[in-house]
Amino acid sequence: METGRKDNLQTRGDISSISLLRGLGCGLAGGLAGTMVMDIALMAALPAAGYPALTCFTIVGDTVAKFFSMRGIEMAGGVPLGVISHYLIGPAAGAGFGTLVMKFDMLKLDTLRKSIILAILYVQILSQPILATTPILLKMTVTGTLKWYGGSFVMHSVLGAVLGIFMSYAMRPKDRLNRGWVRAQLAGENN
């Protein structure tokens, strides 16, 4: 039993560079798709909560500008830098996820549920150091910080769910390209 567990922690021996590139490419596309869905949801939810639709982009852009200004690199913050940052970080995170799931046996995406859970966990864990810089650099209030973390948790869960769904379908074996397999995955069965 100990041997099986040890094997799961090791990298796949038979993994080819083509498989890694496929994981990287699918992850990149899934990260982009997840970022787009997250941003659309943000732009719909923020006005409903009484904030301008582009608030998140402004906060992210200002955080990035402040971070670089501390290193002597001056740049304008705001919406443009926030959009650029979102669309660099989201796909890069997806590419990292795609590479990881191809590299390690224990992360193999064999069910839709596992794919979604792993992707959400990955995005949530990866985003914490980035999220922590915003309240510190922008000197947010306690209330502002709680709103920031609450909103970020929900939105990054959306990104992770889309990434997980995308990866589950993109990395699915060719023999499972049918609706019966999709129904079984949604029902939680392992075919």
C-alpha positions in Angstrom: 0.0 0.0 0.0 2.8 2.3 0.8 4.4 1.7 -2.6 1.2 2.8 -4.4 1.0 6.0 -2.5 4.7 6.7 -3.1 4.1 6.2 -6.9 1.2 8.6 -6.9 3.5 11.4 -5.5 6.0 10.9 -8.2 5.8 12.4 -11.7 4.5 10.3 -14.5 7.3 8.3 -16.0 5.6 8.0 -19.4 4.7 11.6 -19.9 5.8 13.1 -23.1 6.7 16.7 -23.9 3.6 16.6 -26.2 1.4 15.8 -23.3 2.9 18.6 -21.2 2.4 21.0 -24.1 -1.2 19.9 -24.5 -1.8 20.4 -20.7 -0.1 23.8 -20.9 -2.1 24.9 -24.0 -5.4 23.7 -22.6 -4.7 25.3 -19.3 -3.8 28.6 -21.0 -7.1 28.5 -22.9 -9.0 27.4 -19.8 -7.4 30.2 -17.7 -8.4 32.7 -20.4 -12.0 31.4 -20.5 -12.2 31.4 -16.7 -10.8 35.0 -16.5 -13.4 36.2 -19.1 -16.3 34.5 -17.3 -15.1 35.9 -14.0 -14.7 39.4 -15.4 -18.2 39.3 -17.0 -19.6 38.1 -13.7 -17.8 40.9 -11.9 -19.0 43.6 -14.2 -22.6 42.4 -13.7 -22.3 41.9 -9.9 -20.5 45.2 -9.0 -23.2 47.6 -10.2 -25.8 45.4 -8.5 -23.9 45.9 -5.3 -23.7 49.7 -5.9 -20.1 49.9 -7.2 -18.8 51.0 -10.6 -18.5 48.0 -13.0 -14.7 48.4 -13.4 -13.9 48.7 -9.7 -11.9 45.5 -9.6 -9.8 46.5 -12.5 -9.0 49.8 -10.8 -8.0 48.1 -7.6 -5.8 45.6 -9.3 -4.2 48.2 -11.5 -3.5 50.5 -8.5 -2.0 47.6 -6.6 0.3 46.7 -9.5 1.3 50.3 -9.9 2.0 50.7 -6.2 4.0 47.5 -6.2 6.3 48.7 -9.1 6.6 52.2 -7.7 8.1 50.7 -4.5 10.9 49.4 -6.8 11.4 52.7 -8.5 9.3 51.9 -11.6 6.6 54.5 -12.1 3.5 53.6 -14.1 -0.1 54.7 -14.2 -2.5 52.4 -12.3 -6.2 52.1 -12.8 -8.3 50.2 -15.3 -5.9 49.6 -18.2 -3.2 48.1 -16.0 -5.8 46.1 -14.1 -7.1 44.6 -17.3 -3.6 43.8 -18.5 -2.8 42.2 -15.2 -6.0 40.1 -15.1 -5.4 38.8 -18.6 -1.7 38.0 -18.0 -2.3 36.3 -14.6 -5.5 34.3 -15.4 -4.1 32.4 -18.4 -0.7 32.0 -16.8 -2.4 30.4 -13.8 -4.4 28.1 -16.1 -1.2 27.1 -17.9 0.4 26.2 -14.6 -2.6 24.1 -13.7 -2.6 22.3 -17.0 1.1 21.5 -16.6 0.7 20.3 -13.0 -2.2 17.9 -13.8 -0.3 16.4 -16.7 2.9 16.0 -14.6 1.6 14.3 -11.5 -0.5 11.1 -11.4 -2.4 12.0 -8.3 -3.8 15.1 -10.0 -5.1 13.2 -13.0 -8.4 14.7 -14.0 -10.5 11.5 -14.3 -13.8 13.0 -13.2 -15.5 16.3 -13.8 -16.0 16.8 -10.1 -12.4 16.2 -9.3 -11.3 18.6 -12.1 -13.5 21.4 -10.8 -12.5 20.9 -7.1 -8.8 20.7 -8.0 -9.0 23.8 -10.2 -10.8 25.9 -7.6 -8.4 24.8 -4.9 -5.4 25.6 -7.1 -6.7 29.1 -8.0 -7.7 29.9 -4.4 -4.2 28.9 -3.1 -2.3 30.5 -5.9 -4.2 33.8 -5.5 -3.7 34.3 -1.8 -0.2 35.9 -1.9 -1.4 38.2 -4.7 -4.6 39.1 -2.8 -2.7 39.8 0.4 -0.7 42.6 -1.3 -3.8 44.7 -2.1 -4.9 45.6 1.4 -1.3 46.2 2.5 -0.2 48.3 -0.4 -3.5 50.3 -0.8 -3.9 50.6 3.0 -7.5 49.3 2.9 -9.8 49.5 5.9 -10.9 46.4 7.7 -14.3 46.5 6.0 -12.7 47.1 2.6 -10.3 44.2 3.2 -13.2 41.8 4.1 -15.1 42.9 1.0 -12.0 42.4 -1.1 -11.4 38.9 0.2 -15.1 37.9 0.1 -15.5 39.1 -3.5 -12.2 37.6 -4.6 -13.1 34.2 -3.0 -16.3 34.1 -5.0 -14.8 35.4 -8.3 -11.8 33.2 -8.1 -14.1 30.2 -7.4 -15.8 31.1 -10.7 -12.5 31.2 -12.5 -11.5 27.9 -11.0 -14.8 26.2 -11.9 -14.6 27.3 -15.5 -10.9 26.2 -15.7 -11.8 22.8 -14.2 -14.7 22.3 -16.6 -12.6 23.4 -19.5 -9.7 21.1 -18.6 -12.0 18.2 -17.9 -13.5 18.3 -21.4 -10.2 19.3 -23.2 -8.1 16.6 -21.6 -10.8 13.9 -21.8 -9.8 10.7 -23.6 -11.2 10.5 -27.1 -13.3 7.4 -26.2 -15.2 9.4 -23.7 -16.4 12.1 -26.1 -20.1 11.3 -25.8 -23.0 12.7 -23.9 -23.4 9.6 -21.7 -20.0 10.2 -20.2 -20.9 13.8 -19.5 -24.1 12.8 -17.8 -22.3 10.2 -15.7 -19.6 12.8 -14.7 -22.3 15.2 -13.6 -24.1 12.5 -11.6 -20.8 11.6 -9.9 -20.3 8.2 -11.5 -16.9 6.9 -12.6 -17.0 5.3 -16.0 
